[in-house]
Amino acid sequence: MAETLIRALGPADRAWALEMVRAWGSDFVVSRGRKIYAAELQGFCAVSSIGERTGLATYEVVGDQCQLVTLHAFVEFAGIGTRLVEAVRDAAAEAGCGRLWLITTNDNLDALRFYQRRGFLLVAVHRGLRDVARTLKPCIPIVGNYGIPIRDEVELEMTLA
């Protein structure tokens, strides 16, 4: 497997980051009833040794908390997602954050597995929030992964020392 570099997003990455966010149906994501324009946030890009972008993570620091807003790893089981999460975790700690958190949906079993294996804890289930999200972003499907109805937002967190 070729070596992967994790680097901060730069101005030349913004159009590409927007294209990645649009893969989810619009220019923004919805988290806890709020539109977030993820491609405009701070983030990290995974780049292969041949210069191909292979992953993206975006995050937002508010006070002493950091939300991991998006995570894309285009090659599964290669450590790209893990390294991107670690980069965000380190940036959050450097910013003085005590908490790194994220939202996923109840159908996203692969993400729930991934994040828990990397030290995140389930801390809340926000029941019915996907219905609220659909008022802001109607393209959110009713049924998601594994035929599971998408109803709830699941909050995970990691305490930072």
BELHU-V314456 format. One record per residue. RES is the residue in one letter. PHI is phi in degrees with one decimal (* if undefined). Layout:
RES	PHI
RES	PHI
//
This chain:
M	*
A	-66.9
E	-66.1
T	-113.9
L	-99.7
I	-106.8
R	-137.6
A	-64.3
L	-64.2
G	-120.8
P	-55.5
A	-71.0
D	-93.6
R	-63.5
A	-64.4
W	-64.3
A	-60.8
L	-63.3
E	-60.8
M	-66.2
V	-66.2
R	-63.8
A	-60.5
W	-93.1
G	106.8
S	-164.7
D	-77.5
F	-140.4
V	-113.0
V	-118.8
S	-139.4
R	54.6
G	77.9
R	-126.2
K	-74.0
I	-128.5
Y	-86.3
A	-60.0
A	-68.0
E	-94.0
L	-83.6
Q	-66.3
G	-176.0
F	-134.1
C	-124.8
A	-94.5
V	-130.7
S	-73.6
S	-65.2
I	-98.6
G	87.8
E	-84.1
R	-72.7
T	-121.4
G	-173.7
L	-146.8
A	-134.4
T	-124.0
Y	-150.9
E	-136.6
V	-98.1
V	-132.1
G	63.0
D	-101.7
Q	-125.5
C	-128.9
Q	-100.5
L	-76.6
V	-88.7
T	-136.3
L	-145.6
H	-124.6
A	-126.5
F	-86.7
V	-122.4
E	-78.0
F	60.8
A	-113.8
G	86.6
I	-66.6
G	-59.4
T	-61.0
R	-66.0
L	-66.6
V	-61.4
E	-61.6
A	-64.4
V	-66.0
R	-57.4
D	-64.7
A	-64.8
A	-64.4
A	-62.4
E	-61.3
A	-80.4
G	85.3
C	-76.2
G	-99.1
R	-142.8
L	-113.6
W	-138.8
L	-155.4
I	-121.5
T	-134.0
T	-102.9
N	-61.9
D	-85.2
N	-86.8
L	-63.1
D	-64.3
A	-68.0
L	-59.7
R	-64.5
F	-56.6
Y	-66.9
Q	-65.4
R	-69.5
R	-107.3
G	98.3
F	-79.3
L	-112.9
L	-71.9
V	-121.6
A	-163.3
V	-119.9
H	-95.7
R	-65.9
G	76.6
L	-68.8
R	-68.8
D	-64.8
V	-63.4
A	-59.9
R	-65.6
T	-68.5
L	-90.3
K	-140.8
P	-60.6
C	-76.3
I	-64.6
P	-67.8
I	-78.6
V	-115.8
G	-116.0
N	-56.8
Y	60.5
G	72.0
I	-88.3
P	-60.7
I	-87.3
R	-122.9
D	-121.4
E	-102.2
V	-109.0
E	-102.9
L	-122.4
E	-146.7
M	-133.1
T	-82.1
L	-104.0
A	-88.6
//
